[in-house]
Amino acid sequence: MNRAVLLFVLLVLLFRVTPLRAHDPDAPDLDVPEVTVEADRPLAASSQQFIPDKEYLLQPQGRPAQVLRLIPGFIAVEHSGGAGKADQYFLRGFDADHGTDVAFFADGMPINLRSHAHGQGYTDLNFIIPETIEGLDVYKGAYQPEYGDFATAGAVNFRTREAVKEGVVQSAGGDFQMQRHLLMFSPTTDRVRSLIAAEGYYTNGPFQQDNRYFRGNLLGKATMNPSARSELSVTGTFHKSQWNASGEIPLRAVQDGSLDRFGAVDPSEGGRTMRSTGRLNYHYDTTSRGRFFVNAYAQYYRFDLFTNFTFFQNDPVNGDGFQQSDRRVMYGGDIGYKQTARWFDMDGAATVGVQSRVDHIHARLGPQVLRNPLGSTSDTDMTEASYAPFLKLEVQPTPWMRLAGGLRSEVFTFDVRNHCQACVAQPSGTADSGLVLPKANLILGPWLRTELFLNYGEGYHSNDARSAVTPAASPLARAKTYEVGFRSRPWGSDGIELTATLWALDMKQELVFVGDEGTTEIRGASRRRGMEVGARGQVWGPVYFNGSITWTQAEFRNGDAIPLAPEVTAYGALLLRWPEGLTSQLQATYLGVRPLTEDRSIRAPSWIDVDLSERYQIPIKLAHGRLEAFLFVQNVLNTKWEQAVFAFESRLRNEATGVTDIHFVPGNPRMVMGGIAWYF
């Protein structure tokens, strides 16, 4: 079935490509159902942006995190030799692991999970169906009072659609037994705007031990206007997945030929997860230019991960495999009021609100062999709550000057109960902590279609509740962020937009709970500095470009390198809208050399991944709807590259002692997938 789909797509594309000529303005130029989107204006920082769906929905979606590479300096890679687990995120000198220093939201609902069994801020985006997203709000730094926990390097909010103009049934197939099937439609679009979407995904991956990764997603959303001045939206999602993983393999075993690049030392690694969410968004616009808003959400979550990093380092007989389990209920929301007015002959707006969140968590860690538990290292119940009032002020004293800023306060409570009496020195107790975080933004211009930005803001990430209740703990790690930059459209509003930003980020000493070991690790104060430049927009006629280059220096205050922190990243995409319904896109992502240890003695190699996407509107007259064929080639150059890379000590079965070595997850080889979409 997969080969037949691929053959059909290849034939369609090969025989329909015609020479490039002037773009036909009457030809359809969107690869997804058209939705009008307006970005929030004005922007508060040169690094802030809105990414519309037409920039990332050209290629079929296998990994939702792939869309993040359109954000300058943002890299997301698979972490453990198999899809299913949350990606590893890199941004602004942070190896943010699975989300510790990048905050993610879906329609304002937090996605990061506090005090997670596998890592603080764990963010699994696989419950998102990319085609349901109308765009991404991107904020870097900590300049917005609306964003709190984990929003140190930045924050990303996925906006879901209210409805689609055309329903779609889509099927795709490709290498490694990959299949993806999608259904999305809007049963009603008038008084109640509705959206229904379902996704099924399966792949074995390129690994010798089949990944057998299955992902199923459902989404339902209804939006209505109870009155002429109000709007109510209710959204529900369900996600379930399971997978096998090949893990992070030692370089020495690949080099001596005892292990294939896509092999596994412990083929029993893998996991399963389930997540169901519900959220409500409501606002009421007053007759005096005010807006009252209420948002609420609830989630139920299950997670089991089976991992073995060090192989036979600690247990030469059974191996070092361990299981991490997480069960939680999470709920919260925000309420507030925004008033737009004219004060002292100045246009302005003031927003006051309060956010709250509660997590009830049961987390467990213990050894396992072939996914059979052998006992417990930790078994903990946690209740973690936060309350955050905030104030935001925006004012424009002159036509060429805008000011925006405010204050955010955070109050946390931690309650940790140890249920494993036999476990050694596991934390238990209660604690509370708080912060006050100022924000300030100055925007000058526009002059010659150019705006200048100066920004300062303090942010933080919370540390794991189990470390927060230990003596001399630092439950909240404060960060100070600074930025100066510009945004310009020198050739007019329809031409290329240029951005450049210089930024800095200082973080105080923090405590990090290491979920893989059940221990607390003290980290020193850190300093990050960087620069990013980007360009995006229409180059000429049917040609569009989006690209960026970033440079970062990340060090602890004593001069040691911060392991895994990226130094140079780059992204480039060239899009051509050919005549007769064909659209092509060539994308390249680059991650430079980066240190794996504090003394910089071991470094990860650089890599570049080049992808090609084709989408063609088939000129076949149907009684209802239209057809599209698409083709996606990942890693066109078939280069050998490494995704997640670490340096630590491990021991193979035939070794007498542990060996410090590079351990890595291989990047995918060339992969071809294609399919057909029916829009109705």
DOVO-954999 format. One record per residue (C-alpha): residue in one letter; y, x, z. Coordinates in nm, 2 decimals. Example, Ala and Ser with C-alpha at 12.3 -4.5 7.8 and 13.67 -1.06 7.14 Angstrom:
<nodes>
rest v u w
a -0.45 1.23 0.78
s -0.11 1.37 0.71
</nodes>
This chain:
<nodes>
rest v u w
m 0.00 0.00 0.00
n 0.24 0.28 0.09
r 0.16 0.48 -0.23
a 0.21 0.17 -0.44
v 0.55 0.10 -0.29
l 0.66 0.47 -0.34
l 0.54 0.47 -0.70
f 0.73 0.16 -0.78
v 1.05 0.29 -0.62
l 1.02 0.63 -0.80
l 0.97 0.46 -1.14
v 1.27 0.23 -1.09
l 1.50 0.51 -0.99
l 1.38 0.75 -1.26
f 1.43 0.51 -1.55
r 1.75 0.35 -1.43
v 1.97 0.66 -1.36
t 2.25 0.69 -1.61
p 2.52 0.96 -1.65
l 2.81 0.94 -1.41
r 3.12 0.77 -1.55
a 3.42 0.59 -1.41
h 3.33 0.36 -1.13
d 3.31 -0.01 -1.22
p 3.52 -0.19 -0.97
d 3.33 -0.51 -1.03
a 2.99 -0.36 -0.94
p 2.86 -0.42 -0.59
d 2.92 -0.12 -0.38
l 2.78 -0.20 -0.04
d 2.42 -0.13 0.04
v 2.41 -0.39 0.33
p 2.55 -0.74 0.36
e 2.92 -0.71 0.38
v 3.08 -0.77 0.71
t 3.46 -0.73 0.77
v 3.52 -0.50 1.07
e 3.86 -0.40 1.22
a 3.87 -0.09 1.44
d 4.06 -0.11 1.76
r 4.41 0.03 1.71
p 4.59 0.24 1.79
l 4.37 0.54 1.86
a 4.43 0.74 2.18
a 4.28 1.08 2.08
s 4.23 1.27 1.76
s 3.85 1.28 1.83
q 3.83 0.90 1.87
q 3.69 0.71 1.58
f 3.51 0.40 1.45
i 3.21 0.45 1.22
p 3.14 0.14 1.01
d 2.79 0.04 0.90
k 2.84 0.14 0.53
e 2.85 0.50 0.64
y 2.50 0.51 0.78
l 2.30 0.23 0.65
l 2.24 0.37 0.30
q 1.91 0.53 0.40
p 1.62 0.35 0.55
q 1.62 0.38 0.93
g 1.33 0.55 1.11
r 1.52 0.69 1.41
p 1.82 0.50 1.54
a 1.96 0.82 1.68
q 2.00 0.96 1.33
v 2.33 0.77 1.29
l 2.48 0.99 1.57
r 2.51 1.29 1.33
l 2.81 1.13 1.16
i 3.00 1.21 1.49
p 3.15 1.56 1.46
g 2.95 1.80 1.67
f 2.68 1.55 1.77
i 2.31 1.65 1.72
a 2.01 1.45 1.82
v 1.65 1.59 1.79
e 1.30 1.48 1.88
h 1.21 1.63 2.21
s 0.83 1.65 2.25
g 0.65 1.65 1.91
g 0.64 1.28 1.84
a 0.87 0.99 1.82
g 0.89 0.73 2.10
k 1.05 0.93 2.37
a 1.43 0.95 2.40
d 1.59 1.21 2.18
q 1.76 1.53 2.31
y 2.14 1.51 2.26
f 2.39 1.79 2.20
l 2.76 1.74 2.22
r 3.06 1.96 2.31
g 2.87 2.24 2.46
f 2.63 2.02 2.65
d 2.26 2.01 2.62
a 2.29 1.66 2.75
d 1.91 1.64 2.77
h 1.83 1.27 2.72
g 2.19 1.15 2.80
t 2.32 1.31 3.13
d 2.67 1.38 2.99
v 2.70 1.13 2.71
a 2.74 0.76 2.79
f 2.58 0.50 2.55
f 2.64 0.13 2.54
a 2.54 -0.18 2.34
d 2.82 -0.43 2.33
g 2.94 -0.28 2.65
m 2.60 -0.29 2.83
p 2.50 0.05 2.97
i 2.20 0.21 2.80
n 2.17 0.53 3.02
l 1.93 0.49 3.31
r 2.03 0.64 3.64
s 1.77 0.83 3.86
h 1.51 0.80 3.58
a 1.16 0.94 3.64
h 1.21 1.18 3.35
g 1.57 1.28 3.38
q 1.91 1.17 3.49
g 2.09 0.94 3.24
y 1.78 0.89 3.03
t 1.88 0.72 2.70
d 1.62 0.57 2.47
l 1.79 0.42 2.16
n 1.47 0.30 2.00
f 1.53 -0.06 2.11
i 1.82 -0.07 1.86
i 1.76 -0.21 1.51
p 2.01 -0.01 1.31
e 2.08 -0.29 1.05
t 2.20 -0.52 1.34
i 2.49 -0.27 1.42
e 2.82 -0.33 1.25
g 2.97 0.00 1.37
l 3.00 0.26 1.64
d 3.29 0.31 1.87
v 3.31 0.68 1.95
y 3.51 0.83 2.24
k 3.50 1.20 2.33
g 3.63 1.34 2.66
a 3.70 1.12 2.96
y 4.03 0.96 2.86
q 3.95 0.59 2.87
p 3.96 0.41 3.21
e 3.69 0.16 3.08
y 3.42 0.43 3.07
g 3.27 0.59 3.38
d 2.93 0.73 3.46
f 2.79 0.99 3.21
a 3.11 0.98 2.99
t 3.20 1.34 3.04
a 3.14 1.48 2.69
g 3.18 1.14 2.54
a 3.08 0.78 2.50
v 2.93 0.58 2.22
n 2.93 0.19 2.20
f 2.70 0.02 1.95
r 2.86 -0.31 1.83
t 2.61 -0.57 1.71
r 2.69 -0.81 1.43
e 2.76 -1.18 1.49
a 2.59 -1.29 1.17
v 2.50 -1.16 0.82
k 2.61 -1.32 0.49
e 2.27 -1.25 0.34
g 1.93 -1.24 0.51
v 1.70 -0.95 0.43
v 1.32 -0.89 0.41
q 1.25 -0.52 0.38
s 0.93 -0.32 0.35
a 0.90 0.06 0.33
g 0.62 0.31 0.32
g 0.59 0.69 0.30
d 0.42 1.01 0.40
f 0.22 1.04 0.72
q 0.11 0.68 0.70
m 0.47 0.57 0.78
q 0.55 0.20 0.75
r 0.86 0.01 0.84
h 0.92 -0.37 0.80
l 1.24 -0.56 0.88
l 1.34 -0.92 0.89
m 1.70 -1.02 0.95
f 1.88 -1.35 0.89
s 2.14 -1.59 1.03
p 2.01 -1.94 1.07
t 2.36 -2.08 1.14
t 2.70 -1.93 1.05
d 2.95 -2.21 1.12
r 3.01 -2.35 1.47
v 2.74 -2.12 1.61
r 2.72 -1.78 1.44
s 2.36 -1.65 1.50
l 2.15 -1.35 1.42
i 1.78 -1.30 1.43
a 1.61 -0.97 1.36
a 1.26 -0.82 1.39
e 1.14 -0.47 1.32
g 0.80 -0.31 1.31
y 0.75 0.07 1.27
y 0.45 0.29 1.25
t 0.39 0.66 1.18
n 0.14 0.93 1.24
g 0.39 1.21 1.19
p 0.31 1.55 1.04
f 0.11 1.66 1.34
q -0.27 1.75 1.35
q -0.31 1.50 1.63
d -0.18 1.17 1.49
n 0.12 1.04 1.67
r 0.01 0.68 1.63
y 0.36 0.58 1.71
f 0.42 0.21 1.70
r 0.76 0.04 1.77
g 0.83 -0.33 1.78
n 1.18 -0.48 1.82
l 1.32 -0.83 1.85
l 1.68 -0.93 1.87
g 1.85 -1.28 1.90
k 2.22 -1.34 1.92
a 2.44 -1.65 1.93
t 2.82 -1.65 1.92
m 3.03 -1.96 1.96
n 3.38 -2.08 2.04
p 3.37 -2.32 2.33
s 3.75 -2.38 2.26
a 4.01 -2.27 2.02
r 4.10 -1.99 2.25
s 3.77 -1.87 2.38
e 3.45 -1.70 2.25
l 3.11 -1.67 2.41
s 2.83 -1.45 2.29
v 2.47 -1.43 2.42
t 2.23 -1.16 2.31
g 1.86 -1.09 2.40
t 1.64 -0.80 2.29
f 1.28 -0.70 2.34
h 1.13 -0.35 2.27
k 0.78 -0.21 2.31
s 0.64 0.12 2.19
q 0.35 0.36 2.24
w 0.28 0.71 2.10
n 0.09 1.03 2.12
a 0.27 1.36 2.13
s 0.19 1.72 2.05
g 0.43 1.86 2.30
e 0.64 2.18 2.30
i 0.41 2.45 2.18
p 0.43 2.83 2.26
l 0.56 3.05 1.98
r 0.31 3.33 2.06
a 0.01 3.10 1.98
v 0.16 3.01 1.64
q 0.24 3.37 1.56
d -0.12 3.50 1.64
g -0.27 3.22 1.43
s -0.46 3.05 1.72
l -0.24 2.74 1.69
d -0.11 2.56 1.39
r 0.27 2.49 1.37
f 0.19 2.12 1.40
g -0.09 2.16 1.64
a -0.11 2.08 2.02
v -0.23 2.27 2.33
d -0.28 1.94 2.52
p -0.34 1.65 2.27
s -0.34 1.39 2.55
e 0.04 1.40 2.58
g 0.23 1.08 2.49
g 0.36 0.76 2.65
r 0.45 0.40 2.64
t 0.76 0.20 2.72
m 0.89 -0.16 2.73
r 1.25 -0.28 2.76
s 1.39 -0.63 2.76
t 1.76 -0.70 2.78
g 2.00 -0.99 2.80
r 2.38 -0.98 2.79
l 2.67 -1.22 2.79
n 3.02 -1.15 2.65
y 3.30 -1.40 2.71
h 3.68 -1.40 2.67
y 3.96 -1.65 2.68
d 4.30 -1.59 2.52
t 4.59 -1.74 2.71
t 4.91 -1.89 2.55
s 5.11 -1.60 2.70
r 4.94 -1.32 2.50
g 4.69 -1.25 2.77
r 4.31 -1.22 2.77
f 4.06 -1.30 3.04
f 3.72 -1.14 2.99
v 3.38 -1.15 3.16
n 3.07 -0.95 3.06
a 2.73 -0.95 3.22
y 2.39 -0.80 3.15
a 2.04 -0.76 3.29
q 1.74 -0.54 3.20
y 1.38 -0.50 3.28
y 1.22 -0.17 3.20
r 0.88 0.00 3.21
f 0.80 0.36 3.12
d 0.50 0.59 3.14
l 0.50 0.95 3.01
f 0.21 1.20 3.00
t 0.33 1.56 2.96
n 0.21 1.92 3.00
f 0.47 2.19 2.96
t 0.30 2.49 3.12
f -0.06 2.42 3.02
f -0.28 2.61 3.27
q -0.01 2.80 3.47
n -0.06 2.61 3.80
d -0.40 2.47 3.76
p -0.64 2.68 3.55
v -0.92 2.42 3.58
n -0.75 2.08 3.51
g -0.44 2.20 3.35
d -0.08 2.12 3.44
g -0.05 1.77 3.29
f 0.16 1.52 3.49
q 0.25 1.16 3.46
q 0.60 1.02 3.51
s 0.64 0.64 3.57
d 0.95 0.43 3.60
r 0.98 0.06 3.68
r 1.32 -0.10 3.72
v 1.54 -0.40 3.72
m 1.90 -0.33 3.64
y 2.20 -0.58 3.63
g 2.57 -0.57 3.63
g 2.89 -0.65 3.44
d 3.26 -0.65 3.45
i 3.55 -0.89 3.49
g 3.91 -0.84 3.41
y 4.24 -0.94 3.25
k 4.46 -0.79 2.98
q 4.82 -0.88 2.93
t 5.03 -0.79 2.63
a 5.40 -0.81 2.67
r 5.74 -0.66 2.61
w 5.89 -0.48 2.91
f 6.24 -0.32 2.92
d 6.25 -0.34 2.54
m 5.92 -0.17 2.50
d 5.59 -0.31 2.37
g 5.30 -0.26 2.61
a 4.98 -0.39 2.76
a 4.82 -0.37 3.10
t 4.45 -0.42 3.17
v 4.30 -0.46 3.52
g 3.93 -0.50 3.58
v 3.63 -0.41 3.79
q 3.28 -0.31 3.68
s 2.96 -0.32 3.89
r 2.60 -0.21 3.84
v 2.28 -0.22 4.05
d 1.95 -0.04 3.97
h 1.63 -0.12 4.17
i 1.40 0.16 4.07
h 1.04 0.26 4.15
a 0.97 0.61 4.02
r 0.65 0.81 4.05
l 0.54 1.16 3.96
g 0.19 1.30 3.98
p -0.07 1.52 3.82
q -0.30 1.39 3.55
v -0.59 1.49 3.32
l -0.64 1.31 2.99
r -0.40 1.04 3.12
n -0.61 0.99 3.43
p -0.40 1.03 3.75
l -0.51 1.29 4.01
g -0.27 1.20 4.29
s 0.10 1.18 4.36
t 0.38 1.44 4.39
s 0.64 1.18 4.46
d 0.65 0.80 4.49
t 0.99 0.66 4.56
d 1.18 0.33 4.57
m 1.56 0.36 4.51
t 1.84 0.11 4.51
e 2.15 0.26 4.35
a 2.48 0.06 4.32
s 2.83 0.14 4.19
y 3.16 -0.05 4.19
a 3.45 0.06 3.98
p 3.80 -0.10 3.97
f 4.02 0.03 3.69
l 4.37 0.00 3.56
k 4.49 0.08 3.21
l 4.85 0.09 3.09
e 4.97 0.12 2.73
v 5.34 0.14 2.63
q 5.54 0.24 2.33
p 5.89 0.35 2.43
t 5.99 0.46 2.08
p 5.85 0.40 1.73
w 5.72 0.76 1.73
m 5.58 0.78 2.08
r 5.30 0.60 2.26
l 5.17 0.64 2.61
a 4.83 0.53 2.74
g 4.65 0.60 3.06
g 4.54 0.47 3.40
l 4.32 0.51 3.70
r 3.95 0.45 3.76
s 3.79 0.45 4.10
e 3.42 0.49 4.16
v 3.22 0.39 4.48
f 2.84 0.46 4.49
t 2.58 0.37 4.74
f 2.23 0.53 4.74
d 1.92 0.40 4.93
v 1.60 0.61 4.88
r 1.27 0.53 5.04
n 0.97 0.77 5.02
h 0.64 0.59 4.98
c 0.42 0.90 4.97
q 0.36 1.03 5.32
a 0.13 1.31 5.19
c 0.40 1.44 4.95
v 0.57 1.75 5.07
a 0.95 1.74 5.16
q 1.04 1.43 4.95
p 1.39 1.30 5.01
s 1.46 0.97 5.19
g 1.77 0.81 5.34
t 2.10 0.66 5.25
a 2.43 0.80 5.12
d 2.76 0.69 4.96
s 3.02 0.87 4.76
g 3.34 0.80 4.57
l 3.60 0.94 4.32
v 3.94 0.85 4.19
l 3.98 0.95 3.82
p 4.33 0.97 3.65
k 4.37 0.94 3.27
a 4.67 1.02 3.05
n 4.72 1.02 2.67
l 5.04 1.09 2.47
i 5.05 1.01 2.10
l 5.34 1.13 1.88
g 5.42 1.01 1.53
p 5.34 0.92 1.26
w 5.54 1.18 1.07
l 5.43 1.25 0.71
r 5.13 1.02 0.77
t 5.03 1.25 1.06
e 4.99 1.17 1.44
l 4.97 1.42 1.72
f 4.76 1.37 2.03
l 4.76 1.52 2.38
n 4.50 1.40 2.63
y 4.39 1.46 2.99
g 4.12 1.28 3.18
e 3.88 1.32 3.47
g 3.53 1.19 3.43
y 3.19 1.25 3.60
h 2.82 1.20 3.59
s 2.62 1.07 3.88
n 2.33 1.28 4.01
d 1.99 1.15 4.08
a 1.97 0.93 4.40
r 1.69 1.16 4.53
s 1.93 1.46 4.53
a 2.23 1.24 4.65
v 2.06 1.18 4.99
t 1.98 1.54 5.06
p 2.20 1.75 5.30
a 2.51 1.90 5.15
a 2.46 1.70 4.83
s 2.72 1.64 4.56
p 2.62 1.29 4.44
l 2.90 1.28 4.17
a 2.98 1.58 3.95
r 3.35 1.56 3.85
a 3.47 1.69 3.51
k 3.82 1.76 3.39
t 3.87 1.72 3.02
y 4.17 1.83 2.80
e 4.24 1.78 2.43
v 4.51 1.84 2.17
g 4.48 1.75 1.81
f 4.61 1.57 1.50
r 4.49 1.31 1.26
s 4.64 1.29 0.91
r 4.61 1.11 0.57
p 4.83 1.33 0.35
w 4.73 1.16 0.03
g 4.78 0.80 0.15
s 4.59 0.54 0.34
d 4.31 0.52 0.08
g 4.26 0.90 0.06
i 4.09 1.16 0.27
e 4.15 1.16 0.65
l 4.18 1.50 0.81
t 4.13 1.56 1.18
a 4.14 1.87 1.40
t 4.09 1.90 1.78
l 4.11 2.17 2.04
w 3.94 2.07 2.36
a 3.83 2.20 2.70
l 3.61 2.07 2.98
d 3.56 2.20 3.33
m 3.29 2.08 3.56
k 3.24 2.14 3.93
q 2.92 2.25 4.09
e 2.66 1.98 4.08
l 2.31 1.90 4.19
v 2.05 1.81 3.93
f 1.72 1.64 4.01
v 1.45 1.79 3.80
g 1.22 1.50 3.73
d 0.95 1.72 3.57
e 0.90 1.89 3.91
g 1.03 1.65 4.16
t 1.28 1.90 4.30
t 1.66 1.95 4.32
e 1.83 2.23 4.14
i 2.18 2.37 4.23
r 2.40 2.45 3.93
g 2.73 2.63 3.95
a 3.07 2.53 3.81
s 3.09 2.55 3.43
r 3.36 2.58 3.16
r 3.35 2.47 2.80
r 3.60 2.53 2.52
g 3.58 2.43 2.16
m 3.73 2.33 1.83
e 3.63 2.07 1.58
v 3.77 1.99 1.23
g 3.66 1.70 1.00
a 3.74 1.52 0.68
r 3.62 1.18 0.56
g 3.71 0.93 0.29
q 3.73 0.87 -0.09
v 3.77 1.20 -0.28
w 3.79 1.04 -0.63
g 3.68 0.71 -0.78
p 3.31 0.68 -0.69
v 3.29 1.00 -0.49
y 3.31 0.99 -0.11
f 3.28 1.27 0.15
n 3.23 1.30 0.52
g 3.20 1.64 0.69
s 3.28 1.83 1.01
i 3.24 2.18 1.16
t 3.25 2.24 1.54
w 3.26 2.56 1.75
t 3.19 2.57 2.12
q 3.18 2.83 2.40
a 2.99 2.72 2.71
e 2.96 2.93 3.02
f 2.92 2.92 3.39
r 3.22 3.04 3.58
n 3.03 3.37 3.65
g 3.01 3.44 3.28
d 2.65 3.34 3.23
a 2.56 3.14 2.93
i 2.47 2.77 2.97
p 2.11 2.75 2.82
l 2.07 2.54 2.51
a 2.44 2.48 2.46
p 2.52 2.46 2.09
e 2.78 2.71 1.96
v 2.83 2.60 1.59
t 2.73 2.27 1.44
a 2.82 2.12 1.10
y 2.75 1.81 0.90
g 2.83 1.72 0.54
a 2.76 1.41 0.33
l 2.85 1.35 -0.03
l 2.82 0.99 -0.16
l 2.83 0.87 -0.52
r 2.85 0.51 -0.63
w 2.71 0.53 -0.98
p 2.74 0.25 -1.24
e 2.48 -0.02 -1.27
g 2.41 -0.05 -0.90
l 2.29 0.29 -0.81
t 2.42 0.47 -0.49
s 2.32 0.83 -0.40
q 2.39 1.03 -0.09
l 2.32 1.39 0.00
q 2.34 1.49 0.36
a 2.31 1.82 0.54
t 2.30 1.89 0.92
y 2.33 2.24 1.07
l 2.27 2.36 1.42
g 2.36 2.73 1.49
v 2.20 2.99 1.70
r 2.22 2.92 2.07
p 2.11 3.10 2.39
l 1.80 2.98 2.57
t 1.86 3.18 2.89
e 2.16 3.26 3.11
d 2.16 3.63 3.01
r 2.14 3.55 2.64
s 1.83 3.77 2.59
i 1.64 3.48 2.42
r 1.81 3.27 2.15
a 1.70 2.98 1.95
p 1.73 3.02 1.57
s 1.97 2.82 1.35
w 1.85 2.55 1.11
i 1.97 2.33 0.83
d 1.82 2.00 0.73
v 1.91 1.84 0.39
d 1.83 1.48 0.31
l 1.86 1.27 0.00
s 1.90 0.89 -0.02
e 1.90 0.66 -0.32
r 1.95 0.29 -0.33
y 1.94 0.08 -0.65
q 2.03 -0.29 -0.70
i 1.76 -0.41 -0.94
p 1.90 -0.62 -1.22
i 1.64 -0.89 -1.21
k 1.76 -1.25 -1.20
l 1.59 -1.44 -0.91
a 1.61 -1.81 -0.83
h 1.76 -1.71 -0.50
g 1.88 -1.37 -0.38
r 1.86 -1.02 -0.52
l 1.64 -0.71 -0.49
e 1.71 -0.35 -0.40
a 1.49 -0.05 -0.42
f 1.55 0.26 -0.20
l 1.42 0.61 -0.17
f 1.47 0.86 0.12
v 1.37 1.22 0.11
q 1.40 1.41 0.44
n 1.42 1.79 0.44
v 1.46 1.82 0.06
l 1.43 2.20 0.08
n 1.11 2.18 0.29
t 1.25 2.44 0.53
k 1.07 2.54 0.85
w 1.30 2.45 1.14
e 1.27 2.38 1.51
q 1.40 2.07 1.69
a 1.38 2.10 2.07
v 1.35 2.47 2.17
f 1.31 2.61 2.53
a 1.23 2.94 2.70
f 1.00 2.92 3.01
e 0.68 3.06 3.14
s 0.34 2.91 3.05
r -0.02 3.01 3.05
l -0.29 2.93 2.79
r -0.65 2.89 2.88
n -0.75 3.24 2.75
e -0.46 3.42 2.93
a -0.49 3.58 3.27
t -0.13 3.52 3.38
g 0.17 3.33 3.27
v 0.39 3.45 2.98
t 0.76 3.38 2.93
d 0.79 3.26 2.57
i 0.98 3.03 2.34
h 0.84 2.68 2.33
f 0.94 2.45 2.04
v 0.89 2.12 1.86
p 0.86 2.18 1.49
g 1.10 1.99 1.26
n 0.95 1.76 1.01
p 0.85 1.90 0.67
r 0.96 1.73 0.35
m 0.89 1.36 0.38
v 0.93 1.09 0.12
m 0.96 0.72 0.19
g 1.07 0.43 -0.02
g 1.06 0.05 -0.03
i 1.20 -0.28 -0.15
a 1.45 -0.51 0.01
w 1.50 -0.88 -0.08
y 1.84 -1.02 0.01
f 1.85 -1.40 0.03
</nodes>
